[in-house]
Amino acid sequence: MEQMEVEKNEVSKNSIQTQLFEESLKSLGALEDGQLVEGTVVDVTAEYVFIDIGYKSEGKIPVAEFAGNLPNVGEVITVVLIKKDGRGGPEISKSKADAKQLWKDLRKAFDEKLPIEGVVEKTVKGGFEVNLGGDIHAFLPISQSDSQKVEKPEKLLGLKAEFYIERLFSDNKANVVVNRRKYLEEQIENNRERFFKEVNIGDTVKGTVKSFTSFGAFIDLGGFDGLLHINDMSWGHVTRPKDFVKKGQEIELKVIRLDPAEKRINLSLKHFTEDPWVHFEEKYHVNDVVSGHVTKLTEFGAFIELEEGIEGLAHISEFSWTKKISKPSDMLKPGDEVKCMILGYDIQAGRVSLGLKQVTPNPWDTIDQKYPEGTKVTGKVVKITNTGAFVQLEEGIDGFLNSDDISWTKKVKHPGSELTEGQEIEVVVINCDTEQHRIRVGIKQLTDDPWQKFADEYKPGSTLEGEITAINEYGVFVKAPGGIEGLVNKSNLSDDRNVPFEEAIKSYNVGDKINVFVVDVNVDRSRVAFSVREFKKKQQRDELSQYMSSVNDDDEGAFTLGDLMNQKKENK
């Protein structure tokens, strides 16, 4: 009975194996050459990998097709059935299976817009060649190779990256074109959106210094940029962003502003420390004299740093009490250590007004003691204007010499006719205004006023002999003794009113000596009026008086003006 059971079991077992073999043949017979099938690795030798695909014999694949990544016995892999009845069994291929599978994956990625992986192998005209595996290569245009402009294409060689497929076939031929830029831009946008969702103002983030501008530095936060403004690098004055961060440097920064709508991120280095303005009033007060160093010069003044983050402006008008500063660089240069006075401040605006001149006495406060009116001083002509000249009395202290104060007698139309810049002259202080910071000086005041002397000597009604200096449409100018010049008005030139001025003037020439009558003397206005007509009238009166006095002495009776006129005619 036991023998009969064993024989029965063996028959049953052989029947099952036969059935399975027949089913596998049917299954294999349903496959066509070129189709993908799964098989189990049954052996691995130095030359081949043997695969059981359910056929009467195993297929074998050269180990070279596995590119050094050999499978283990029992591992299930996908192959291509090249030929069911090849020499020594079914002819199969792993590499062709990989290629076939890869094309399926590429088609799916193209249809569903999914990224695929590849390696940039070499540069070609207009871009790069990308190895997608399985002997499949794609073209990557250089314009689509990165999210930024590619300056050095060779830097991308060997890069393993993700790509989108733009094209698979062209003219019924495989012609794969890929796009890396689109993938990167999507990743950057995803990173940016995640940043705005997860990061808050005040958080600390890491980034890499990407590039510089005149107003700061751009920080790469993961494909998208944040701005580190120059004013947020330090509480103090920053002239060059490169003095605080270096290109390619990885740094930590504080987030101080987020604008999701405009996609703007502002970052800061200085916010890791406290704002020094918070304690400003504890350390500084108006009228305090403090020390600082010059950080920057402008056309209107100098910026002076009192400490890191506390910087004030000394306006050019606050540089000196006396010197006329045309540009700040005449007195200062960046880096100079200076003493200055705090004139005012605005904590909210972060501003301090400083003065340099206030740390020294103001010479104008006591200038009237040093140069009281009447003081004679020798100075140098430093500037000539249309109305006068500036005379330097000492360094930074100038007096103004008006043209009218150059000479008592000469009418100076332009001071340049009498003075030259650099000329040493003696002057006298005639006015000192400490409030307006003005000193007036004069040259003519060094001598007595000749007009007053003239007025004392020549009262109206007296006569004198002078010299004709000029003739014009107004009359004749006559220089009297002492250099005083007066005018004989054209109406007073001839004793005969019927003689026109044009005729009367013919009898006179510049340089001629002439007798005149003093009509009026105005010392305050430095003017004197002469008359030839009145001189002749006076002459006649004097002659008449003389004759009358002579006749009365002889007791010969009355003598009239008519007798005098007749006598003159007879003498002629």
C-alpha positions as CSV (number, residue, x, y, z in Angstrom):
1,M,0.0,0.0,0.0
2,E,2.8,2.4,0.9
3,Q,4.5,1.6,-2.4
4,M,1.3,2.3,-4.3
5,E,1.0,5.7,-2.5
6,V,4.5,6.8,-3.5
7,E,4.0,5.9,-7.1
8,K,0.7,7.8,-7.1
9,N,2.4,11.0,-5.7
10,E,5.2,10.8,-8.2
11,V,2.8,10.6,-11.1
12,S,0.9,13.5,-9.7
13,K,4.0,15.6,-9.3
14,N,5.2,14.9,-12.9
15,S,1.8,15.8,-14.2
16,I,1.9,19.3,-12.4
17,Q,5.3,20.0,-13.8
18,T,4.2,19.0,-17.3
19,Q,1.2,21.2,-16.9
20,L,3.2,24.3,-15.8
21,F,5.7,23.8,-18.6
22,E,3.0,23.6,-21.2
23,E,1.4,26.8,-19.7
24,S,4.8,28.6,-19.9
25,L,5.2,27.5,-23.5
26,K,1.7,28.9,-24.2
27,S,2.6,32.1,-22.4
28,L,5.9,32.4,-24.2
29,G,4.3,31.6,-27.4
30,A,1.9,34.5,-26.9
31,L,4.9,36.9,-26.7
32,E,6.3,38.5,-29.8
33,D,9.9,39.2,-30.5
34,G,10.8,42.7,-29.1
35,Q,8.5,42.6,-26.2
36,L,9.5,43.2,-22.5
37,V,9.3,40.2,-20.2
38,E,10.3,39.6,-16.6
39,G,12.8,36.9,-15.7
40,T,14.6,35.5,-12.6
41,V,18.4,35.5,-12.3
42,V,19.4,31.9,-11.8
43,D,23.2,32.2,-12.2
44,V,25.9,34.8,-12.6
45,T,29.3,33.9,-14.1
46,A,32.3,36.0,-15.2
47,E,30.9,36.3,-18.7
48,Y,27.1,35.9,-18.5
49,V,24.0,36.4,-16.3
50,F,21.6,33.5,-16.8
51,I,17.9,34.5,-16.7
52,D,14.9,32.2,-16.4
53,I,12.0,33.7,-18.4
54,G,9.9,30.5,-18.1
55,Y,11.1,28.9,-21.2
56,K,12.5,25.4,-21.6
57,S,16.0,26.8,-21.2
58,E,17.5,30.0,-19.7
59,G,18.5,33.0,-21.7
60,K,21.9,34.6,-21.1
61,I,23.0,38.2,-21.1
62,P,26.7,39.4,-21.3
63,V,27.7,41.0,-18.0
64,A,28.8,44.1,-20.0
65,E,25.2,45.0,-20.4
66,F,24.9,45.5,-16.7
67,A,27.6,48.2,-16.7
68,G,29.3,46.8,-13.6
69,N,26.0,46.6,-11.6
70,L,25.4,42.9,-11.6
71,P,22.2,41.5,-10.2
72,N,21.9,38.8,-7.5
73,V,20.7,35.3,-8.0
74,G,16.9,35.2,-7.5
75,E,16.5,38.9,-8.5
76,V,13.7,39.6,-11.0
77,I,14.7,41.9,-13.9
78,T,13.1,43.1,-17.1
79,V,14.6,42.1,-20.4
80,V,13.7,42.2,-24.1
81,L,12.9,39.0,-25.9
82,I,14.8,39.4,-29.0
83,K,14.3,35.9,-30.4
84,K,12.4,33.0,-28.8
85,D,14.5,30.3,-30.4
86,G,18.0,31.5,-30.7
87,R,21.1,29.5,-30.5
88,G,21.3,27.8,-27.1
89,G,17.9,29.2,-25.9
90,P,15.9,32.4,-26.1
91,E,17.9,35.5,-27.1
92,I,17.3,38.3,-24.6
93,S,18.9,41.8,-23.8
94,K,19.0,43.9,-20.6
95,S,20.3,47.0,-22.3
96,K,17.7,47.0,-25.0
97,A,15.1,46.4,-22.3
98,D,16.4,49.4,-20.4
99,A,16.3,51.5,-23.6
100,K,12.8,50.4,-24.3
101,Q,11.7,51.1,-20.8
102,L,13.4,54.5,-20.9
103,W,11.6,55.5,-24.0
104,K,8.3,54.6,-22.2
105,D,9.4,56.7,-19.3
106,L,10.4,59.6,-21.6
107,R,7.0,59.4,-23.3
108,K,5.2,59.5,-20.0
109,A,7.4,62.4,-18.7
110,F,6.7,64.3,-21.9
111,D,2.9,63.7,-21.8
112,E,2.6,64.3,-18.1
113,K,5.2,67.1,-18.0
114,L,7.3,65.3,-15.4
115,P,11.1,65.9,-14.9
116,I,13.7,63.3,-16.0
117,E,17.3,63.0,-14.9
118,G,20.3,63.3,-17.2
119,V,24.0,64.2,-17.2
120,V,25.4,67.2,-19.2
121,E,28.2,65.4,-21.2
122,K,29.6,67.9,-23.7
123,T,29.2,71.2,-25.4
124,V,27.8,71.4,-28.9
125,K,26.8,74.2,-31.2
126,G,24.1,76.3,-29.5
127,G,24.1,74.3,-26.3
128,F,24.9,70.9,-24.7
129,E,24.5,67.2,-25.2
130,V,22.7,65.5,-22.3
131,N,23.0,61.7,-21.6
132,L,19.6,60.4,-20.5
133,G,20.8,56.8,-20.2
134,G,20.2,53.8,-22.4
135,D,22.2,55.4,-25.3
136,I,19.7,58.1,-25.5
137,H,21.1,61.7,-25.9
138,A,19.2,65.0,-25.8
139,F,20.0,68.5,-26.9
140,L,19.9,71.2,-24.2
141,P,19.9,74.8,-25.7
142,I,22.3,77.1,-23.8
143,S,19.4,79.6,-23.3
144,Q,17.5,76.9,-21.4
145,S,20.4,75.4,-19.5
146,D,20.2,77.6,-16.3
147,S,18.0,80.1,-14.6
148,Q,20.6,82.8,-15.2
149,K,22.8,83.7,-18.2
150,V,25.6,81.2,-18.6
151,E,28.9,83.0,-18.8
152,K,31.1,79.9,-18.8
153,P,29.4,76.8,-20.5
154,E,32.2,74.5,-19.4
155,K,31.2,74.8,-15.8
156,L,28.0,72.8,-16.5
157,L,29.9,69.8,-17.9
158,G,29.4,66.6,-15.8
159,L,26.4,68.2,-14.1
160,K,23.7,65.6,-13.1
161,A,20.4,67.4,-13.1
162,E,16.6,67.4,-13.7
163,F,15.1,68.4,-17.1
164,Y,11.8,68.8,-18.7
165,I,11.3,67.3,-22.2
166,E,10.4,69.9,-24.8
167,R,10.4,67.6,-27.8
168,L,10.8,63.8,-28.4
169,F,10.5,63.4,-32.2
170,S,11.0,65.5,-35.3
171,D,10.2,64.4,-38.8
172,N,9.3,60.9,-37.4
173,K,12.8,60.6,-36.0
174,A,14.0,60.6,-32.4
175,N,15.1,64.2,-31.7
176,V,15.0,64.9,-27.9
177,V,15.2,68.5,-26.7
178,V,15.2,69.2,-23.0
179,N,14.9,72.3,-20.8
180,R,16.6,72.7,-17.4
181,R,15.7,76.4,-17.0
182,K,12.0,75.7,-16.6
183,Y,12.6,73.1,-14.0
184,L,14.9,75.4,-12.0
185,E,12.5,78.3,-12.2
186,E,9.7,76.1,-10.8
187,Q,11.9,75.0,-8.0
188,I,12.9,78.6,-7.3
189,E,9.3,79.7,-7.2
190,N,8.4,76.8,-4.9
191,N,11.3,77.7,-2.6
192,R,10.2,81.3,-2.6
193,E,6.6,80.5,-1.8
194,R,7.7,78.2,1.0
195,F,10.0,81.0,2.3
196,F,7.2,83.5,2.5
197,K,5.0,81.0,4.3
198,E,7.5,79.7,6.8
199,V,9.7,82.8,7.5
200,N,8.7,85.8,9.6
201,I,10.1,89.3,10.1
202,G,12.9,89.0,12.7
203,D,13.9,85.5,11.8
204,T,17.5,84.6,11.1
205,V,18.2,83.1,7.7
206,K,21.3,81.9,5.8
207,G,22.2,83.0,2.4
208,T,25.1,83.4,0.0
209,V,26.4,86.8,-1.3
210,K,25.6,86.7,-5.0
211,S,26.3,90.2,-6.5
212,F,26.9,93.8,-5.6
213,T,25.2,97.1,-6.6
214,S,25.9,100.7,-5.6
215,F,23.1,100.4,-3.0
216,G,23.9,97.0,-1.4
217,A,24.3,93.3,-2.1
218,F,22.0,90.6,-3.4
219,I,21.8,87.5,-1.3
220,D,20.9,84.1,-2.8
221,L,18.4,82.4,-0.4
222,G,18.0,79.3,-2.5
223,G,17.6,80.4,-6.1
224,F,15.8,83.6,-5.2
225,D,17.3,86.8,-3.9
226,G,17.0,89.0,-0.9
227,L,18.4,92.5,-0.7
228,L,21.0,93.6,1.9
229,H,20.8,97.3,1.6
230,I,23.9,99.4,2.2
231,N,22.1,101.2,5.1
232,D,21.3,97.8,6.7
233,M,24.9,96.6,6.8
234,S,25.9,98.7,9.8
235,W,24.5,101.3,12.1
236,G,27.5,103.3,11.1
237,H,28.4,104.9,7.7
238,V,29.0,102.4,4.9
239,T,30.7,103.6,1.8
240,R,31.4,100.3,0.0
241,P,29.3,97.2,0.5
242,K,32.4,95.1,-0.3
243,D,33.9,96.3,3.0
244,F,31.3,94.3,4.9
245,V,30.6,91.1,2.8
246,K,32.4,89.2,0.1
247,K,31.0,87.6,-3.0
248,G,30.3,83.9,-2.5
249,Q,30.4,84.3,1.3
250,E,27.7,82.4,3.3
251,I,26.3,84.6,6.0
252,E,23.4,84.8,8.5
253,L,21.0,87.7,8.2
254,K,18.0,89.1,9.9
255,V,14.7,89.4,7.9
256,I,13.5,93.0,8.3
257,R,10.9,93.2,5.5
258,L,8.7,90.8,3.6
259,D,6.5,91.8,0.6
260,P,4.9,88.7,-0.9
261,A,3.0,90.7,-3.5
262,E,6.2,92.3,-4.9
263,K,8.3,89.3,-4.0
264,R,10.7,91.5,-2.1
265,I,12.8,90.4,0.9
266,N,14.9,92.9,2.8
267,L,17.7,91.6,5.0
268,S,20.0,93.1,7.6
269,L,23.3,92.6,9.3
270,K,23.1,95.5,11.7
271,H,20.0,94.3,13.4
272,F,22.0,91.6,15.2
273,T,23.1,94.5,17.5
274,E,21.1,97.2,19.3
275,D,20.4,100.6,17.6
276,P,23.0,103.0,19.2
277,W,20.5,105.9,18.9
278,V,18.4,104.3,21.7
279,H,21.0,105.5,24.2
280,F,22.1,108.7,22.4
281,E,20.6,111.2,25.0
282,E,22.3,109.3,27.8
283,K,25.8,110.1,26.3
284,Y,25.4,113.3,24.2
285,H,24.0,116.8,24.8
286,V,23.7,120.0,22.9
287,N,26.9,122.1,23.3
288,D,29.0,119.1,24.2
289,V,32.5,119.0,22.7
290,V,33.1,115.5,21.3
291,S,35.7,113.7,19.2
292,G,35.1,111.9,15.9
293,H,36.6,110.9,12.6
294,V,35.7,112.2,9.2
295,T,34.0,109.5,7.1
296,K,32.8,111.4,4.0
297,L,33.1,114.8,2.4
298,T,30.4,116.4,0.2
299,E,30.2,119.8,-1.4
300,F,28.1,121.0,1.5
301,G,30.1,119.7,4.5
302,A,31.6,116.7,6.2
303,F,30.1,113.6,7.9
304,I,31.8,112.8,11.2
305,E,31.3,109.5,13.1
306,L,31.2,109.9,16.8
307,E,30.9,106.2,17.4
308,E,29.7,103.2,15.3
309,G,26.2,104.1,14.1
310,I,26.2,107.7,15.4
311,E,27.2,110.0,12.5
312,G,26.7,113.8,12.3
313,L,27.1,116.5,9.6
314,A,29.3,119.5,10.0
315,H,28.0,122.0,7.4
316,I,30.6,124.0,5.6
317,S,29.3,127.2,7.2
318,E,30.3,125.7,10.6
319,F,34.0,125.1,9.6
320,S,35.5,128.4,10.5
321,W,34.7,131.7,12.2
322,T,36.8,133.7,9.8
323,K,38.0,131.7,6.8
324,K,35.8,131.5,3.6
325,I,35.8,127.8,2.9
326,S,35.0,127.1,-0.8
327,K,35.1,123.3,-0.4
328,P,35.4,121.0,2.6
329,S,38.5,119.3,1.2
330,D,40.4,122.6,1.8
331,M,40.3,121.8,5.5
332,L,39.5,118.1,6.0
333,K,40.0,114.7,4.5
334,P,38.4,111.3,5.2
335,G,40.0,109.6,8.2
336,D,40.9,112.9,10.0
337,E,40.3,112.9,13.8
338,V,38.5,116.1,14.8
339,K,36.9,117.9,17.8
340,C,33.5,119.3,17.2
341,M,30.5,120.6,19.1
342,I,27.0,119.1,19.1
343,L,24.7,121.9,17.8
344,G,21.5,119.9,17.7
345,Y,20.1,116.4,17.0
346,D,17.0,114.6,15.8
347,I,16.8,111.0,17.2
348,Q,13.8,110.0,15.0
349,A,15.6,111.0,11.9
350,G,19.0,109.8,13.1
351,R,20.7,113.2,12.6
352,V,23.2,115.2,14.5
353,S,24.3,118.8,13.6
354,L,28.0,119.4,14.4
355,G,30.2,122.5,14.4
356,L,33.9,122.7,14.0
357,K,34.4,126.4,14.6
358,Q,32.5,126.3,17.9
359,V,35.4,124.6,19.7
360,T,37.5,127.7,19.3
361,P,36.8,131.3,20.4
362,N,35.0,133.5,17.9
363,P,37.4,136.3,17.1
364,W,34.4,138.5,16.0
365,D,33.2,138.7,19.6
366,T,36.2,140.9,20.5
367,I,37.1,142.3,17.1
368,D,36.1,145.8,18.0
369,Q,38.6,145.7,20.9
370,K,41.4,144.7,18.5
371,Y,40.4,147.0,15.7
372,P,38.6,150.1,17.2
373,E,37.7,152.9,14.8
374,G,40.7,155.0,13.9
375,T,43.1,152.1,14.1
376,K,45.7,152.2,11.3
377,V,46.8,148.9,9.9
378,T,48.7,147.5,7.0
379,G,46.9,144.9,5.0
380,K,47.0,143.0,1.7
381,V,44.4,143.5,-1.1
382,V,42.9,140.0,-1.5
383,K,40.0,140.7,-3.8
384,I,38.8,143.6,-6.0
385,T,35.1,144.1,-6.9
386,N,33.2,146.7,-8.9
387,T,32.4,148.7,-5.8
388,G,35.6,148.3,-3.8
389,A,38.3,145.9,-2.5
390,F,38.7,143.5,0.4
391,V,41.8,144.0,2.5
392,Q,43.1,141.2,4.7
393,L,43.9,142.6,8.1
394,E,44.9,139.1,9.5
395,E,44.2,135.5,8.6
396,G,40.4,135.2,8.0
397,I,39.7,138.8,8.9
398,D,39.0,141.1,5.9
399,G,38.1,144.8,5.9
400,F,36.1,146.3,3.0
401,L,37.5,149.4,1.2
402,N,34.8,151.2,-0.7
403,S,35.8,153.0,-3.8
404,D,34.6,156.3,-2.3
405,D,37.0,155.9,0.6
406,I,40.1,155.6,-1.7
407,S,40.6,159.3,-2.3
408,W,39.2,162.6,-1.0
409,T,39.5,164.3,-4.4
410,K,39.7,161.7,-7.2
411,K,36.5,160.1,-8.4
412,V,37.4,156.4,-8.6
413,K,35.1,154.7,-11.1
414,H,36.7,151.2,-10.5
415,P,39.0,150.3,-7.7
416,G,41.1,148.3,-10.1
417,S,42.5,151.5,-11.5
418,E,44.1,152.3,-8.2
419,L,44.8,148.9,-6.6
420,T,46.0,145.4,-7.5
421,E,45.4,142.1,-5.8
422,G,48.3,141.2,-3.5
423,Q,49.3,144.9,-3.0
424,E,50.2,145.9,0.5
425,I,48.5,149.1,1.6
426,E,47.9,151.1,4.7
427,V,44.3,151.7,5.8
428,V,42.4,153.0,8.7
429,V,39.4,151.3,10.4
430,I,36.3,153.6,9.9
431,N,33.7,151.1,11.2
432,C,33.6,147.8,13.0
433,D,30.4,145.8,13.3
434,T,30.8,142.7,15.5
435,E,27.2,141.5,14.9
436,Q,27.4,141.6,11.2
437,H,31.0,140.5,11.1
438,R,32.0,143.5,9.0
439,I,34.8,146.0,9.1
440,R,35.1,149.0,6.8
441,V,38.4,150.6,6.1
442,G,39.5,153.7,4.2
443,I,42.7,155.1,2.6
444,K,41.6,158.7,2.3
445,Q,40.9,158.9,6.1
446,L,44.6,158.6,6.7
447,T,44.9,162.3,5.8
448,D,42.7,165.3,6.7
449,D,39.7,166.0,4.6
450,P,40.9,168.6,2.0
451,W,37.3,169.6,1.4
452,Q,37.0,170.9,4.9
453,K,40.2,172.8,4.5
454,F,39.0,174.2,1.2
455,A,35.7,175.2,2.8
456,D,37.5,177.0,5.6
457,E,39.8,178.8,3.1
458,Y,37.4,179.6,0.3
459,K,34.0,180.8,1.4
460,P,31.2,181.3,-1.1
461,G,31.9,184.6,-2.8
462,S,35.6,184.3,-2.9
463,T,37.6,183.8,-6.1
464,L,40.6,181.7,-7.1
465,E,42.6,180.7,-10.0
466,G,42.4,177.0,-11.2
467,E,43.2,174.7,-14.1
468,I,40.7,173.3,-16.6
469,T,40.8,169.5,-16.3
470,A,37.8,168.5,-18.5
471,I,35.1,170.0,-20.7
472,N,31.8,168.3,-21.4
473,E,28.2,169.0,-22.1
474,Y,27.6,170.1,-18.5
475,G,30.3,172.7,-18.4
476,V,33.9,173.1,-17.4
477,F,35.7,171.2,-14.6
478,V,38.3,173.2,-12.8
479,K,40.9,171.9,-10.3
480,A,41.5,174.4,-7.5
481,P,44.5,174.5,-5.1
482,G,44.7,171.5,-2.9
483,G,43.4,169.2,-5.7
484,I,39.7,170.1,-5.1
485,E,37.8,169.9,-8.4
486,G,34.6,171.9,-9.1
487,L,32.3,172.5,-12.0
488,V,31.6,175.7,-13.9
489,N,28.1,175.0,-15.1
490,K,27.6,175.9,-18.7
491,S,25.0,178.6,-17.7
492,N,27.7,180.3,-15.7
493,L,30.5,180.3,-18.3
494,S,29.7,183.5,-20.1
495,D,28.7,186.9,-18.7
496,D,26.6,187.5,-21.8
497,R,23.5,185.3,-21.6
498,N,22.9,185.7,-25.3
499,V,26.1,183.9,-26.1
500,P,25.4,180.1,-26.5
501,F,27.5,177.6,-24.5
502,E,28.8,176.1,-27.8
503,E,30.3,179.5,-28.7
504,A,31.5,180.4,-25.2
505,I,33.3,177.1,-24.8
506,K,35.5,177.8,-27.8
507,S,37.6,180.2,-25.8
508,Y,38.7,177.5,-23.3
509,N,41.0,174.4,-23.5
510,V,42.0,171.7,-21.1
511,G,45.1,172.9,-19.2
512,D,44.2,176.6,-19.4
513,K,44.4,178.6,-16.3
514,I,41.0,180.2,-15.4
515,N,39.7,182.6,-12.7
516,V,36.4,181.5,-11.1
517,F,34.0,182.7,-8.4
518,V,33.1,180.2,-5.6
519,V,29.4,179.9,-5.7
520,D,28.8,177.0,-3.1
521,V,30.9,174.5,-1.1
522,N,29.2,171.2,0.1
523,V,31.7,169.3,2.3
524,D,29.4,166.4,3.0
525,R,28.9,165.7,-0.7
526,S,32.4,166.7,-1.7
527,R,31.1,169.2,-4.2
528,V,32.0,172.8,-5.1
529,A,30.3,175.1,-7.7
530,F,32.3,177.7,-9.6
531,S,31.2,180.5,-11.9
532,V,33.1,182.6,-14.5
533,R,30.1,184.9,-15.0
534,E,30.0,185.7,-11.3
535,F,33.7,186.2,-11.3
536,K,33.5,188.9,-14.0
537,K,30.6,190.5,-12.2
538,K,32.6,190.6,-9.0
539,Q,35.6,192.0,-10.9
540,Q,33.4,194.8,-12.3
541,R,32.0,195.6,-8.8
542,D,35.5,195.7,-7.4
543,E,36.7,198.1,-10.2
544,L,33.7,200.3,-9.6
545,S,34.4,200.5,-5.9
546,Q,38.0,201.3,-6.6
547,Y,37.2,204.1,-9.0
548,M,34.5,205.5,-6.7
549,S,36.9,205.5,-3.9
550,S,39.5,207.3,-6.0
551,V,37.1,210.1,-7.1
552,N,35.8,210.7,-3.7
553,D,39.4,211.3,-2.5
554,D,39.8,214.0,-5.3
555,D,36.5,215.8,-4.4
556,E,35.7,216.2,-8.0
557,G,32.0,215.5,-7.7
558,A,29.9,212.5,-8.3
559,F,31.1,209.6,-10.5
560,T,28.6,207.3,-12.1
561,L,28.7,203.8,-13.6
562,G,28.1,205.4,-17.0
563,D,31.3,207.5,-16.5
564,L,33.2,204.3,-15.8
565,M,31.9,202.6,-18.9
566,N,32.8,205.5,-21.1
567,Q,36.2,205.6,-19.6
568,K,36.8,202.0,-20.5
569,K,35.7,202.7,-24.1
570,E,38.1,205.5,-24.4
571,N,40.9,203.3,-23.0
572,K,40.2,200.7,-25.7
